[in-house]
């Protein structure tokens, strides 16, 4: 890397930074989707119980 022109060094450094930012973005999207799926599963378990409590209060 010592004798490479400055443009090539910038290209490599920006490429590496872009790769890490892309990796971070994709992992963030993946984690967000996983959390959304867990929230949906949790709400499917909890909401029927909450509705039954509401029916009991009406009676």
N, C-alpha and C positions, 0 to 999 in steps of 0.2 A: 504493500500500500504506500510505501514511501515515494516511489517515483510516479505514481498515478496523478493525472491532472486533477485540479480542484473540482471540476464538474463531475468527474467520476466518483470522487469521494462524497460529494453532496448527494449524488444519485443513490449510492449505497446507503448512506445514513438515512435519507428520507425513505428509502425503501424498507429499511428495517423498522423505522418508526411507524410507517403505514401498516406494516404487517402486524405489529403489536397492537395498534389501535383497532385494526380489523378483528383481531383475535379477541380483544376485550369487548368489542361491540357484539360479536356473535355469542360470546359466553353470557353477556348480559341479557340478550334476547332469549337465550335458552333458559336461563334461570327465571326470567319473568314468566315465560310460558309454563314452566314447571310449577311456580307458585300459583299461577292462575288455575291450573288444573287441580292443585291441592285445595284451593279455596272453593272451587265448584264441588268437589267431592265432599268437603266439610259441610258446605251449606246444604247439600242434598241430605245429609244425615241430621242436621240440626233443625232445619225449617219445619219438617213435619212435627217434631216435638214442640216447637214454639206455637205452631198452629193448634195443636191439641190443648196446650195451656190456655190459649185464647178462647177456645170453645168451652173449656171448663169455667172460665170466668164469666162467660155469657149466661151460663145456666144458673 
